[in-house]
């Protein structure tokens, strides 16, 4: 019987929120001790500009499915393309080796998670797996042998950091700002529908080509009417996040900040087709 290989003990290669290098050691393949903040860059600057995303809003070309392209224990045998690695390092920094290891770990979790959103491309038949709410995305080719793209709405924190509850360093530098004309349409509403959520509702729910100034008023009005039916079940939180599903199978993700109106961050269909 072969002896089990013991991973080498190495210094953690991450940084704290104040930019100091971690002095802990770790045997993890992603070189994070799991006890520090785990940032891949010493500062809060990223290559991605505010508002940029490596993954776009949901497209009608993708169709949800209840199937999984792989078993979770196969995630670490999948190749990771240079494009996906570059998308990861652009968003988070770090080495290409660390990016590859973390993309595979994300894929493994997505294959295990019951609430992961899995879709297939109607024409190319590739696979797209997303965390609930669309914060992290991986795309696989047709036979699920290669990760061909990586996407995230978090420009500084990795999936592992968000999962561990690490706070973003970018929120103070680049607080979210919505377009003034979109906010003007919502002055009388009890909530704020973010531009991202409005685009999701326009394209995925209403079947429009895009959210634009000439249709935004109708989109916001219909979005608010739909949300009114589920607001009674939203807990009165001073801070944090709530997820509610309406009678038509739409999941609404709302964030709460004390003293401010709730913000609708995402809205997606949750019904799957097997």
C-alpha positions as CSV (number, residue, x, y, z in Angstrom):
1,X,0.0,0.0,0.0
2,X,1.4,3.3,-1.0
3,X,2.1,5.9,1.7
4,X,-0.1,9.0,1.5
5,X,1.8,12.0,0.3
6,X,1.9,14.8,2.9
7,X,1.6,18.3,1.4
8,X,4.6,20.5,2.1
9,X,4.3,23.2,4.7
10,X,4.7,26.6,3.1
11,X,4.4,30.3,4.0
12,X,1.0,31.8,3.3
13,X,1.3,34.1,0.3
14,X,-1.7,36.3,1.2
15,X,-2.1,39.8,2.6
16,X,-4.2,41.4,5.3
17,X,-6.6,44.2,4.6
18,X,-3.9,46.7,5.8
19,X,-1.5,45.4,3.2
20,X,0.8,43.4,5.5
21,X,2.1,40.1,4.4
22,X,0.8,37.1,6.3
23,X,3.4,35.2,8.4
24,X,1.4,32.0,8.9
25,X,2.2,28.7,7.3
26,X,-0.2,26.4,5.3
27,X,-0.4,23.1,3.5
28,X,-3.3,24.2,1.3
29,X,-2.8,24.2,-2.5
30,X,-4.0,27.8,-2.9
31,X,-1.4,29.0,-0.4
32,X,-3.9,30.6,2.0
33,X,-3.7,29.8,5.7
34,X,-7.4,30.6,6.1
35,X,-6.7,32.7,9.2
36,X,-5.7,36.0,7.6
37,X,-7.8,38.2,5.3
38,X,-6.4,36.3,2.3
39,X,-6.1,39.2,-0.2
40,X,-3.9,38.4,-3.2
41,X,-2.7,42.0,-3.6
42,X,-1.1,44.1,-0.8
43,X,-3.3,47.1,-1.8
44,X,-7.0,47.6,-2.7
45,X,-6.3,48.5,-6.3
46,X,-7.4,46.2,-9.1
47,X,-7.0,46.1,-12.8
48,X,-10.7,46.0,-13.3
49,X,-12.4,49.5,-13.2
50,X,-15.5,50.2,-11.1
51,X,-18.5,48.6,-12.8
52,X,-16.5,46.2,-15.0
53,X,-17.4,42.5,-14.9
54,X,-15.7,39.5,-16.5
55,X,-19.2,38.0,-16.9
56,X,-22.2,39.8,-18.5
57,X,-25.8,39.7,-17.5
58,X,-27.8,36.5,-18.3
59,X,-28.2,35.8,-22.0
60,X,-31.2,34.1,-23.7
61,X,-28.6,31.7,-25.2
62,X,-28.3,29.9,-21.9
63,X,-31.0,27.4,-20.7
64,X,-31.1,26.1,-17.1
65,X,-30.8,22.4,-16.4
66,X,-30.9,20.2,-13.3
67,X,-28.0,18.1,-14.6
68,X,-24.4,18.3,-13.6
69,X,-21.6,18.0,-16.2
70,X,-19.2,16.2,-13.8
71,X,-19.0,14.6,-10.4
72,X,-17.4,16.8,-7.8
73,X,-14.3,14.6,-7.5
74,X,-13.6,15.2,-11.2
75,X,-13.2,18.9,-10.7
76,X,-9.4,18.7,-10.1
77,X,-8.9,16.7,-13.4
78,X,-10.4,19.5,-15.5
79,X,-7.9,21.7,-17.4
80,X,-8.1,25.5,-16.9
81,X,-7.6,27.7,-19.9
82,X,-5.2,30.6,-20.0
83,X,-8.2,32.9,-20.7
84,X,-9.9,31.8,-17.4
85,X,-6.7,32.2,-15.5
86,X,-6.2,35.7,-16.9
87,X,-9.7,36.7,-16.0
88,X,-9.1,35.5,-12.5
89,X,-5.8,37.4,-12.0
90,X,-7.2,40.5,-13.6
91,X,-10.0,40.5,-11.0
92,X,-8.1,39.4,-7.9
93,X,-4.3,39.4,-8.6
94,X,-2.1,36.6,-7.5
95,X,-0.1,34.0,-9.4
96,X,-1.4,31.9,-12.3
97,X,-0.8,28.8,-10.2
98,X,-3.0,30.1,-7.4
99,X,-5.7,31.1,-9.9
100,X,-5.8,27.7,-11.4
101,X,-6.1,26.0,-8.0
102,X,-8.8,28.4,-6.8
103,X,-10.9,28.0,-10.0
104,X,-10.9,24.3,-9.6
105,X,-11.9,24.6,-6.0
106,X,-14.8,26.9,-7.0
107,X,-15.8,24.4,-9.7
108,X,-15.8,21.6,-7.1
109,X,-18.1,23.5,-4.8
110,X,-20.5,24.4,-7.6
111,X,-20.8,20.8,-8.6
112,X,-21.7,19.9,-5.0
113,X,-24.0,22.8,-4.1
114,X,-27.7,22.1,-4.5
115,X,-28.4,25.8,-5.1
116,X,-25.8,26.3,-7.8
117,X,-27.3,27.5,-11.1
118,X,-26.3,25.2,-14.0
119,X,-27.1,26.1,-17.6
120,X,-26.2,24.8,-21.1
121,X,-25.7,26.9,-24.2
122,X,-28.5,26.3,-26.7
123,X,-26.1,26.3,-29.7
124,X,-22.6,25.6,-28.4
125,X,-23.8,23.1,-25.7
126,X,-21.1,24.3,-23.3
127,X,-21.8,24.5,-19.6
128,X,-22.1,27.5,-17.2
129,X,-22.2,27.1,-13.4
130,X,-22.9,30.0,-11.2
131,X,-23.2,30.6,-7.5
132,X,-26.6,31.5,-6.2
133,X,-27.1,35.2,-7.0
134,X,-24.5,35.1,-9.9
135,X,-21.5,36.3,-7.9
136,X,-19.1,33.7,-9.3
137,X,-19.2,31.9,-12.6
138,X,-17.2,29.2,-14.4
139,X,-17.9,28.1,-18.0
140,X,-16.9,24.7,-19.4
141,X,-16.6,23.5,-22.9
142,X,-19.0,21.0,-24.5
143,X,-17.5,17.8,-22.9
144,X,-16.7,19.6,-19.6
145,X,-13.0,18.9,-19.9
146,X,-11.8,22.5,-19.8
147,X,-12.7,25.6,-17.9
148,X,-12.9,28.2,-20.7
149,X,-14.0,31.3,-18.7
150,X,-14.2,32.7,-15.2
151,X,-16.4,35.6,-14.1
152,X,-17.1,37.5,-10.9
153,X,-18.8,40.6,-9.6
154,X,-16.2,40.8,-6.8
155,X,-13.1,42.5,-8.0
156,X,-10.9,42.0,-5.0
157,X,-12.2,39.0,-3.1
158,X,-12.0,35.4,-4.3
159,X,-14.8,32.9,-3.8
160,X,-12.9,31.4,-0.8
161,X,-12.7,34.8,0.9
162,X,-16.4,35.6,0.3
163,X,-17.3,32.2,1.7
164,X,-15.2,32.9,4.7
165,X,-16.9,36.3,5.3
166,X,-13.9,38.5,4.5
167,X,-15.0,42.1,4.0
168,X,-14.2,43.9,0.7
169,X,-11.5,46.6,0.7
170,X,-13.0,48.2,-2.4
171,X,-16.3,49.2,-0.9
172,X,-14.8,52.4,0.6
173,X,-12.9,53.2,-2.5
174,X,-15.6,52.6,-5.1
175,X,-19.1,52.6,-3.4
176,X,-21.8,51.4,-5.7
177,X,-23.4,54.2,-7.7
178,X,-26.4,53.8,-9.9
179,X,-27.1,56.0,-12.9
180,X,-29.0,59.1,-12.0
181,X,-31.7,58.7,-14.6
182,X,-32.4,55.2,-13.3
183,X,-32.6,56.4,-9.7
184,X,-35.0,59.2,-10.7
185,X,-37.5,56.6,-11.8
186,X,-37.5,55.1,-8.3
187,X,-37.9,58.0,-6.0
188,X,-41.4,56.9,-4.9
189,X,-40.5,53.2,-4.5
190,X,-39.8,51.6,-1.1
191,X,-36.8,49.8,-2.6
192,X,-34.0,50.6,-5.0
193,X,-33.6,48.3,-8.0
194,X,-30.0,48.2,-9.0
195,X,-29.0,48.6,-12.7
196,X,-27.8,45.0,-12.7
197,X,-31.1,43.6,-11.3
198,X,-33.1,45.8,-13.7
199,X,-31.2,44.4,-16.7
200,X,-31.8,40.9,-15.4
201,X,-35.5,41.5,-15.1
202,X,-35.7,43.2,-18.5
203,X,-33.9,40.5,-20.4
204,X,-34.6,37.3,-18.5
205,X,-38.2,38.0,-17.3
206,X,-39.7,40.4,-19.8
207,X,-37.8,39.1,-22.8
208,X,-36.5,42.5,-23.9
209,X,-33.3,42.8,-25.8
210,X,-31.8,45.2,-23.2
211,X,-32.5,47.8,-20.5
212,X,-32.6,51.3,-22.1
213,X,-33.9,54.7,-21.3
214,X,-37.0,54.3,-23.5
215,X,-38.1,51.1,-21.7
216,X,-36.7,51.6,-18.2
217,X,-39.8,53.2,-16.7
218,X,-41.9,50.2,-17.7
219,X,-39.3,47.8,-16.5
220,X,-38.9,49.4,-13.1
221,X,-42.7,49.7,-12.7
222,X,-43.3,46.0,-13.5
223,X,-40.4,45.0,-11.4
224,X,-41.8,46.9,-8.4
225,X,-45.3,45.4,-8.9
226,X,-43.8,41.9,-8.9
227,X,-41.7,42.6,-5.8
228,X,-44.7,44.0,-3.9
229,X,-46.2,40.5,-3.8
230,X,-43.2,39.1,-1.8
231,X,-42.3,42.1,0.3
232,X,-44.4,40.9,3.2
233,X,-42.1,37.9,3.6
234,X,-38.9,40.0,3.7
235,X,-37.6,40.2,7.3
236,X,-37.1,43.8,8.7
237,X,-33.3,43.6,8.8
238,X,-31.0,46.4,9.8
239,X,-28.3,45.0,7.7
240,X,-27.4,41.9,5.7
241,X,-29.1,40.0,2.8
242,X,-32.4,38.3,2.2
243,X,-33.6,36.0,-0.5
244,X,-37.2,35.5,-1.4
245,X,-39.0,33.6,-4.1
246,X,-42.3,34.7,-5.6
247,X,-45.2,32.6,-6.8
248,X,-43.8,32.6,-10.4
249,X,-40.4,31.2,-9.4
250,X,-38.4,34.4,-9.4
251,X,-35.7,34.7,-6.7
252,X,-35.1,38.2,-5.4
253,X,-31.9,39.0,-3.6
254,X,-32.1,42.1,-1.4
255,X,-29.4,43.8,0.6
256,X,-30.2,45.9,3.7
257,X,-28.2,48.8,5.2
258,X,-29.5,50.6,8.3
259,X,-31.1,53.9,7.5
260,X,-31.3,53.2,3.7
261,X,-33.9,51.7,1.4
262,X,-33.4,48.0,0.6
263,X,-31.6,47.3,-2.7
264,X,-32.7,44.7,-5.1
265,X,-29.3,43.2,-6.2
266,X,-30.3,40.3,-8.4
267,X,-33.5,38.7,-9.7
268,X,-33.4,35.3,-11.5
269,X,-35.7,32.5,-12.5
270,X,-35.1,29.5,-10.2
271,X,-37.2,26.9,-11.9
272,X,-35.0,24.3,-13.6
273,X,-35.6,22.2,-16.7
274,X,-34.1,18.7,-16.6
